[in-house]
Amino acid sequence: MHKKITGEPSRSLSPLPSSVSPTERTVQEGTSQPTARTRSPAFASLPTSRAGGSARVSAAPAKISDTELALAAYLLARAVDGRPVAASEISRLRLANASVNETRQLLKHGRGNVDVDVRATHNESTWRTNAARTFRLERERKAKIPWNAFNQRAPYSAAAASVFGAGNCGEHTSTTSVYHSRRLAPGEEVHYVSDPAAGHAWAEGRVPAAAAAEQPERTVVMDAWAAGPAVLASDGRFAKRRDGLETTLHFNAETGRDARIAANDLVLEARSAGPADIARRVQSEARPTARFAAFIDSVLPSGVGHWREQHVLDRNFSQRVKGKLAVPGDRAQILGLAAHVAEQLGVPPQQRSAEARRIVEAAHAMLPDR
């Protein structure tokens, strides 16, 4: 079924010299043109984060980058809700948001089980996802990786998804988990988290030493499969309710480095066969039965077993903030809060007024209606 989550997660290898990963190089050089992800109407006015370019955090921008605008909108939403994000967590959110955008760039052909992506790519996102899973299974069997050795499987999932440029929530989570590990500070971990009841998985940046009561405000949700930026767990649609969540694996900076090396080796191995082999593998997934299923999908409201696009933010939080943004008399105050967000993101004084208006517009566009 499309909604089934696969646990794909890290390999313990002896440390090797660090270098730019093949996946990072693809993002930076823009070696292939991405297939744009079609987003919900609420996101139509925001620039897509799948349009290439680096996912790195800018230190002191003259204006907020397109990839950080949704994060700025979230920070404004928190301030409007009377719960401004602590400065220490803003820096972590920026790094996490860079990882979310990086995963979306790497999986540039979109999600294999979300209706808007399947239709925008004429089912190619699904076929690429299936091809990635077939390739992953081949390599896992060749390496004799046990099915329940999730820490050894993550690099295979991340590498396969990056090479074929598509995946479901499991592949998005594995990719984020493996590559976000290079952005972890001492004492931080990245977790592969799932909610079996919802049938969904995402990555979380955690500070294990923080008190239990602080965890919702210290845990950063990175859900590259869902719409929206990196957010705190207290505001997450899937992550807010912590009961029943499961952690499949976690990395710290050291173990994550080993996983990245393993993933990068697999990427190089896959690409050594050449683009024709990748195209052949994708085409092999588009068999007549698959094409017939694609036709059926095209005439149904949301396809067979496909998800409607989900937003990372909790609906109650979004509706509460939308109501406050709609009060005409509060516009000046809201612009002031937005200007403060621009300041927190390093925008110079002369640009803050203009950026504040962009942030407010982005907040209206970002907050989901459902």
C-alpha positions as CSV (number, residue, x, y, z in Angstrom):
1,M,0.0,0.0,0.0
2,H,1.1,3.5,-0.6
3,K,0.7,4.5,3.0
4,K,3.0,1.9,4.4
5,I,6.1,3.2,6.0
6,T,9.4,1.5,5.4
7,G,12.0,1.9,8.1
8,E,15.2,2.8,6.4
9,P,17.9,3.9,8.6
10,S,22.8,3.7,9.8
11,R,25.8,2.0,9.2
12,S,28.7,1.9,11.6
13,L,31.9,2.3,9.5
14,S,35.3,3.4,10.5
15,P,35.7,7.2,10.0
16,L,37.1,8.4,6.7
17,P,38.2,11.8,5.6
18,S,35.1,14.1,5.2
19,S,34.3,15.5,1.8
20,V,31.4,17.1,0.0
21,S,28.8,14.4,-0.5
22,P,27.6,13.5,-4.0
23,T,24.2,14.5,-3.0
24,E,25.3,17.9,-1.8
25,R,27.3,18.3,-5.1
26,T,24.1,17.6,-7.0
27,V,22.3,20.3,-5.1
28,Q,25.1,22.9,-5.5
29,E,25.8,22.3,-9.2
30,G,22.2,21.8,-10.3
31,T,23.2,18.9,-12.5
32,S,19.6,18.1,-13.4
33,Q,16.4,20.2,-13.7
34,P,13.9,19.3,-11.0
35,T,10.3,18.4,-11.8
36,A,8.4,21.0,-9.8
37,R,6.2,19.8,-7.0
38,T,2.7,21.0,-7.4
39,R,1.6,22.4,-4.1
40,S,-1.8,23.2,-2.5
41,P,-3.4,26.6,-3.4
42,A,-2.4,27.9,0.0
43,F,1.2,27.5,-1.0
44,A,0.9,28.8,-4.6
45,S,2.3,32.3,-3.7
46,L,5.4,30.9,-2.0
47,P,8.5,30.1,-4.0
48,T,9.2,26.4,-4.3
49,S,12.1,25.0,-2.3
50,R,12.6,22.3,-4.9
51,A,14.0,24.8,-7.4
52,G,17.7,24.1,-6.9
53,G,20.4,26.1,-5.1
54,S,22.1,25.5,-1.9
55,A,20.2,24.6,1.3
56,R,22.8,26.3,3.5
57,V,21.8,28.9,6.1
58,S,22.8,32.5,5.2
59,A,24.4,34.4,8.0
60,A,23.4,38.0,7.3
61,P,21.1,38.2,4.3
62,A,20.0,41.6,2.8
63,K,16.6,39.9,2.5
64,I,15.1,36.6,3.6
65,S,15.9,33.8,1.2
66,D,13.0,32.0,-0.5
67,T,14.0,28.8,1.3
68,E,13.7,30.6,4.7
69,L,10.5,32.6,4.0
70,A,8.2,29.8,5.2
71,L,10.3,29.5,8.4
72,A,10.0,33.2,8.9
73,A,6.2,32.9,8.5
74,Y,6.2,30.2,11.2
75,L,8.3,32.4,13.6
76,L,5.8,35.2,13.0
77,A,2.8,32.8,13.7
78,R,4.4,31.8,17.0
79,A,4.8,35.5,17.9
80,V,1.3,36.3,16.9
81,D,0.1,33.4,19.1
82,G,1.9,34.9,22.1
83,R,4.6,32.2,22.1
84,P,7.7,33.7,20.5
85,V,10.5,31.1,19.8
86,A,13.6,31.4,21.9
87,A,16.7,32.7,20.2
88,S,18.6,29.5,20.9
89,E,15.9,27.5,19.1
90,I,15.7,29.8,16.1
91,S,19.3,28.9,15.2
92,R,18.4,25.2,15.5
93,L,15.3,25.7,13.4
94,R,17.3,27.4,10.7
95,L,19.7,24.5,10.5
96,A,16.8,22.0,10.5
97,N,15.0,24.0,7.8
98,A,18.1,23.9,5.7
99,S,18.0,20.1,6.0
100,V,14.3,20.0,5.0
101,N,14.9,22.0,1.9
102,E,18.0,19.9,1.1
103,T,15.9,16.7,1.2
104,R,13.3,18.3,-1.1
105,Q,15.9,19.3,-3.5
106,L,17.5,15.9,-3.6
107,L,14.1,14.2,-4.0
108,K,13.3,16.7,-6.7
109,H,10.8,14.6,-8.6
110,G,8.5,14.6,-5.5
111,R,6.5,12.2,-3.4
112,G,5.4,8.9,-4.7
113,N,2.2,8.7,-2.7
114,V,0.8,12.3,-2.6
115,D,-1.8,13.2,-5.2
116,V,-0.5,16.6,-6.3
117,D,3.0,15.2,-7.0
118,V,1.8,12.0,-8.7
119,R,-0.4,14.1,-11.1
120,A,2.1,16.8,-11.7
121,T,4.7,14.2,-12.7
122,H,2.2,12.0,-14.6
123,N,3.0,9.2,-12.1
124,E,6.8,9.5,-12.5
125,S,7.2,10.2,-8.8
126,T,5.6,6.9,-8.0
127,W,7.7,4.9,-10.5
128,R,10.9,6.6,-9.3
129,T,10.0,5.8,-5.7
130,N,9.4,2.1,-6.7
131,A,12.6,2.0,-8.6
132,A,14.5,3.5,-5.6
133,R,13.0,0.8,-3.3
134,T,13.9,-2.0,-5.8
135,F,17.5,-0.7,-6.0
136,R,17.7,-0.4,-2.2
137,L,16.5,-4.0,-1.7
138,E,19.0,-5.3,-4.2
139,R,21.9,-3.6,-2.5
140,E,20.7,-4.6,1.0
141,R,20.5,-8.3,-0.1
142,K,23.9,-8.1,-1.7
143,A,25.3,-6.7,1.5
144,K,23.3,-9.3,3.6
145,I,21.8,-6.6,5.7
146,P,19.2,-8.1,8.1
147,W,15.7,-6.7,7.6
148,N,15.6,-5.4,11.2
149,A,19.0,-3.7,11.1
150,F,17.5,-0.3,10.7
151,N,20.8,1.5,11.6
152,Q,22.4,-0.2,8.6
153,R,19.6,0.4,6.2
154,A,19.3,4.2,6.5
155,P,22.2,4.9,4.1
156,Y,20.7,2.6,1.5
157,S,17.3,4.3,1.7
158,A,18.8,7.8,1.6
159,A,21.2,7.0,-1.3
160,A,18.5,5.3,-3.4
161,A,16.0,8.1,-2.9
162,S,18.7,10.7,-3.8
163,V,19.7,8.9,-6.9
164,F,16.2,8.4,-8.2
165,G,15.0,11.7,-6.9
166,A,11.7,10.6,-5.2
167,G,10.2,8.8,-2.2
168,N,7.4,8.5,0.3
169,C,7.6,9.7,3.9
170,G,10.1,6.9,4.8
171,E,12.6,7.9,2.1
172,H,12.2,11.6,3.0
173,T,12.8,10.8,6.6
174,S,15.9,8.6,6.0
175,T,17.4,11.2,3.8
176,T,16.9,14.0,6.3
177,S,18.1,11.9,9.2
178,V,21.3,10.9,7.4
179,Y,22.3,14.3,6.1
180,H,21.0,16.5,8.9
181,S,23.5,14.7,11.2
182,R,26.3,16.9,9.8
183,R,24.5,19.9,11.3
184,L,24.2,18.5,14.8
185,A,25.9,20.3,17.8
186,P,27.4,18.3,20.7
187,G,24.6,16.9,22.8
188,E,22.1,16.8,19.9
189,E,20.6,13.8,18.1
190,V,18.5,13.3,15.0
191,H,15.7,10.7,15.3
192,Y,13.8,8.7,12.7
193,V,10.3,9.0,14.3
194,S,7.0,7.3,13.2
195,D,3.4,7.3,14.3
196,P,2.1,3.8,13.5
197,A,-1.5,4.9,14.0
198,A,-1.2,7.7,11.5
199,G,1.0,5.7,9.1
200,H,3.6,8.5,8.8
201,A,7.2,9.1,9.6
202,W,9.4,12.2,10.0
203,A,12.8,13.3,11.4
204,E,13.3,15.1,14.7
205,G,16.2,17.0,16.1
206,R,16.3,16.4,19.9
207,V,18.3,17.5,22.9
208,P,18.2,14.4,25.2
209,A,19.6,16.2,28.2
210,A,16.7,18.7,28.2
211,A,14.0,18.3,30.9
212,A,10.9,16.3,29.9
213,A,8.7,19.4,30.3
214,E,11.0,21.3,27.9
215,Q,11.0,18.7,25.2
216,P,8.1,19.9,23.1
217,E,9.8,23.3,22.8
218,R,13.3,21.8,22.2
219,T,12.4,19.1,19.7
220,V,12.5,20.3,16.1
221,V,10.3,18.5,13.5
222,M,11.8,18.0,10.0
223,D,9.1,16.7,7.8
224,A,10.2,17.1,4.2
225,W,7.4,15.0,3.0
226,A,4.7,17.3,4.4
227,A,4.2,20.9,3.3
228,G,5.8,23.6,5.5
229,P,9.1,24.4,7.2
230,A,10.9,22.9,10.2
231,V,8.8,23.5,13.3
232,L,8.8,22.8,17.0
233,A,7.1,19.6,18.1
234,S,4.5,21.5,20.1
235,D,3.1,22.9,16.9
236,G,3.4,19.8,14.7
237,R,0.3,18.1,13.2
238,F,1.7,14.6,13.7
239,A,4.3,15.3,16.3
240,K,2.3,17.2,18.8
241,R,0.7,14.2,20.4
242,R,3.7,12.3,21.7
243,D,2.0,9.2,23.0
244,G,2.5,6.2,20.7
245,L,5.4,7.7,18.7
246,E,8.2,5.3,18.0
247,T,11.9,6.0,17.3
248,T,13.4,3.6,14.7
249,L,16.9,4.9,15.1
250,H,18.9,8.0,16.0
251,F,22.3,9.5,15.0
252,N,24.6,11.9,16.8
253,A,27.3,13.8,15.0
254,E,29.8,10.9,15.1
255,T,27.5,8.1,14.1
256,G,25.8,10.2,11.5
257,R,29.2,10.8,9.8
258,D,29.6,7.1,9.3
259,A,26.1,6.9,7.8
260,R,26.8,9.8,5.4
261,I,30.0,8.1,4.2
262,A,28.1,4.9,3.6
263,A,25.3,6.7,1.7
264,N,27.7,8.7,-0.4
265,D,29.5,5.5,-1.4
266,L,26.2,4.0,-2.5
267,V,25.3,7.1,-4.5
268,L,28.6,6.9,-6.3
269,E,28.1,3.2,-7.0
270,A,24.6,3.8,-8.4
271,R,25.7,6.7,-10.6
272,S,28.7,4.8,-11.9
273,A,26.3,2.7,-14.1
274,G,25.3,5.9,-15.9
275,P,22.0,7.8,-16.4
276,A,20.8,5.3,-18.9
277,D,20.7,2.6,-16.2
278,I,18.7,4.8,-13.9
279,A,16.2,5.7,-16.7
280,R,15.9,2.0,-17.5
281,R,15.1,1.1,-13.9
282,V,12.4,3.9,-13.8
283,Q,10.9,2.7,-17.1
284,S,10.8,-0.9,-15.8
285,E,8.4,0.3,-13.0
286,A,6.0,1.7,-15.6
287,R,4.7,-1.6,-16.8
288,P,1.3,-1.9,-18.4
289,T,-0.4,-2.7,-15.1
290,A,1.2,0.3,-13.5
291,R,0.1,2.5,-16.4
292,F,-3.4,1.2,-16.1
293,A,-3.4,2.0,-12.4
294,A,-2.1,5.4,-13.2
295,F,-5.0,6.0,-15.5
296,I,-7.5,4.9,-12.8
297,D,-5.7,7.3,-10.4
298,S,-6.1,10.2,-12.8
299,V,-9.9,9.9,-12.8
300,L,-10.3,9.6,-9.0
301,P,-10.4,12.6,-6.6
302,S,-7.2,11.5,-4.8
303,G,-6.0,8.4,-6.6
304,V,-5.9,4.9,-5.3
305,G,-4.3,4.9,-1.8
306,H,-2.7,8.3,-2.3
307,W,-2.5,10.9,0.4
308,R,-3.8,14.4,0.0
309,E,-1.0,16.9,0.8
310,Q,-0.5,17.2,4.5
311,H,0.8,20.3,6.3
312,V,3.4,20.0,9.0
313,L,1.5,22.4,11.3
314,D,-1.2,21.5,13.8
315,R,-4.6,22.6,12.5
316,N,-5.7,24.2,15.8
317,F,-2.6,26.3,15.9
318,S,-3.0,27.4,12.3
319,Q,-6.6,28.3,12.7
320,R,-5.9,30.3,15.9
321,V,-3.2,32.3,14.2
322,K,-5.2,32.8,11.0
323,G,-7.9,34.4,13.2
324,K,-5.5,36.8,14.8
325,L,-3.9,37.7,11.5
326,A,-7.4,38.6,10.1
327,V,-8.1,41.3,12.8
328,P,-7.7,44.7,10.9
329,G,-6.8,46.7,13.9
330,D,-3.8,44.5,14.7
331,R,-2.0,45.0,11.4
332,A,0.5,47.5,12.7
333,Q,1.4,45.3,15.6
334,I,1.7,42.3,13.4
335,L,4.0,44.2,11.1
336,G,6.1,45.1,14.1
337,L,6.3,41.4,15.1
338,A,7.3,40.5,11.5
339,A,10.0,43.2,11.5
340,H,11.4,41.6,14.7
341,V,11.5,38.2,13.0
342,A,13.4,39.8,10.1
343,E,15.9,41.2,12.6
344,Q,16.3,37.7,14.3
345,L,17.1,36.3,10.8
346,G,19.8,38.9,10.3
347,V,18.1,41.3,7.9
348,P,19.7,44.8,8.1
349,P,17.6,47.7,9.5
350,Q,17.0,49.4,6.1
351,Q,15.4,46.2,4.7
352,R,13.3,45.1,7.7
353,S,10.1,47.0,6.8
354,A,9.9,45.5,3.3
355,E,10.8,42.1,4.6
356,A,8.1,42.4,7.3
357,R,5.5,42.7,4.6
358,R,6.8,39.7,2.8
359,I,6.7,37.7,6.0
360,V,3.1,38.6,6.8
361,E,2.1,37.7,3.2
362,A,3.9,34.4,3.5
363,A,2.2,33.6,6.8
364,H,-1.2,34.1,5.2
365,A,-0.2,31.9,2.3
366,M,1.4,29.2,4.5
367,L,-1.2,28.5,7.2
368,P,-3.3,25.6,6.0
369,D,-7.1,25.8,5.8
370,R,-7.6,22.3,7.0
